[in-house]
Amino acid sequence: MKPILERYKEKTIFINVNDPIRTDEMTLFLVGDDYFGVVDSDSGFRAYFPYTTILGVYEGMNGTLQINLNHFVLYKGSTGFGFSF
C-alpha cells in the first residue's frame, strides 16, 4: 500500500474519514511504514490511520485517489452487544 500512497503525497485525495458513505477532500501529508496521515486544508484537522483500516484504494484516470476505510463499531447495550460496518 505504501508505494501507491507515496505517489499522492502532498496531493488532495478523497477519503471517508468520519462517515462510511461520504468522502471528504483531504491532503495526504504523511506516508509512513505502518500508517498514513491526512489533513483537512480548511480546518487543519489531522487524522492518522494504520494501513490495516483500508478496505480499498481507487485510482482515477484523471489522477485522483480515493481511499475507503473500514468503520467497524462495537457497542454494548443493556440487553447485549452488536457491531456495524
Secondary structure, DSSP 8 states (H G I E B T S, - for coil): -HHHHHTTTTSEEEEEEEETTEEEEEEEEEE-SSEEEEE-TTT--EEEEEGGGEEEEEE-TTS-EEEEE---EEEEETTEEEEE-
